Amino acid sequence: KHANVGIDVFNLQVLLTGQAENFEVVEAFRQRVAGIQRVRAVFNEVAVGAESTWSEATADAYLTARVKVALFSVKIDGFDPTRVTVTSSQGSVYLMGLLTPTEADAVTEEVRFVSGVKRVVKLFEYIDH
């Protein structure tokens, strides 16, 4: 079976992105990951369809880099942009991390204006600070 699935893990939560040839492949993969001991949650964002091309994958990598740079523009006392994990797939940007609600809102607002971002998906866990 053909699939191109990216796996990102933050704080025992797993994000699946990419493409697979059909829903059965996606679901089988999700179930295998969910069955791993200590995995708290699986966010399945794998699309059914053709695998991304080299140029699409390169565009996603470039988008991820631009988003990471943009995070340094968030001006909140004590905010550390390296606490945010950024993943991009087909123009969608996925954000994971342990942030305060204020930090999460500021990060989301900054990211949504980065050129090339089609959608922002917040997968944050919230902390009091």
C-alpha positions in Angstrom: 0.0 0.0 0.0 1.2 3.5 -0.7 1.3 6.1 2.0 3.4 9.0 3.0 2.7 9.6 6.7 4.6 12.1 8.9 4.7 11.5 12.7 5.2 14.3 15.2 5.1 13.7 18.9 4.7 16.2 21.7 4.1 15.3 25.3 2.8 11.8 24.5 0.4 13.1 21.9 0.9 12.1 18.3 0.1 14.1 15.1 -0.2 12.1 11.9 0.0 14.1 8.6 0.5 13.3 5.0 -1.3 11.2 2.4 -2.5 7.6 2.0 -4.1 5.9 -1.0 -7.3 5.0 0.9 -9.1 5.3 4.2 -8.3 1.7 5.3 -4.6 2.5 5.2 -5.1 5.6 7.2 -7.2 3.9 9.8 -4.9 0.9 10.1 -2.0 3.3 10.7 -3.9 5.3 13.2 -4.9 2.2 15.2 -1.3 0.9 15.3 -0.1 4.3 16.7 -3.0 4.5 19.2 -2.1 1.1 20.5 1.4 2.1 21.5 1.8 2.2 25.2 1.6 5.6 26.8 0.2 7.4 23.7 -2.4 9.8 25.2 -4.0 11.0 22.0 -3.7 10.6 18.2 -4.5 13.6 15.9 -5.1 12.0 12.5 -4.7 14.6 9.7 -3.7 12.1 7.0 -5.5 12.9 3.7 -6.7 10.2 1.3 -5.2 10.9 -2.1 -2.0 10.9 -4.1 1.3 11.3 -2.3 2.7 14.8 -2.3 5.3 15.7 -4.9 8.8 16.8 -4.1 7.9 20.4 -4.8 4.9 20.2 -2.4 7.1 18.6 0.3 9.7 21.3 -0.2 7.0 24.1 0.0 5.8 22.6 3.3 9.3 22.5 4.7 9.8 26.1 3.7 6.5 27.1 5.2 7.4 25.4 8.5 10.7 27.4 8.6 8.9 30.7 7.9 6.3 30.0 10.7 9.1 29.2 13.1 10.8 32.5 12.3 7.5 34.3 12.7 7.1 32.9 16.2 10.0 35.1 17.3 7.8 38.1 16.6 5.4 37.1 19.5 6.1 39.8 22.1 4.9 38.3 25.4 7.1 38.4 28.5 8.6 35.0 29.1 7.4 33.5 25.8 9.9 31.0 24.3 9.1 30.2 20.6 11.0 27.0 20.9 8.2 25.6 23.1 6.0 25.4 20.0 6.3 22.4 17.6 5.4 23.4 14.1 4.5 20.9 11.3 3.1 21.8 7.8 1.3 19.6 5.3 -0.2 20.9 2.1 -0.4 24.4 3.4 -2.0 23.5 6.8 0.1 24.4 9.8 -0.2 22.3 12.9 0.9 23.8 16.3 1.7 21.8 19.4 3.1 22.8 22.7 2.5 23.7 26.3 1.4 27.3 26.4 -0.8 29.6 28.3 -4.1 30.6 26.6 -2.7 34.1 26.0 0.5 32.7 24.4 -1.6 30.3 22.2 -3.8 33.1 21.0 -0.8 35.3 20.1 1.0 32.4 18.3 -2.1 31.6 16.3 -2.6 35.2 15.4 1.0 35.5 14.2 1.0 32.3 12.2 -2.2 32.9 10.3 -0.6 35.9 8.6 2.5 34.0 7.3 2.4 33.9 3.5 1.4 30.4 2.3 -0.6 29.4 5.4 -4.0 28.0 4.3 -5.1 26.7 7.7 -3.9 26.8 11.3 -4.7 23.9 13.5 -4.1 24.4 17.2 -3.2 21.3 19.2 -1.9 23.1 22.2 -2.1 21.9 25.8 -2.8 24.8 28.1 -0.9 25.7 31.3 -1.4 28.3 34.0 1.4 30.8 34.2 
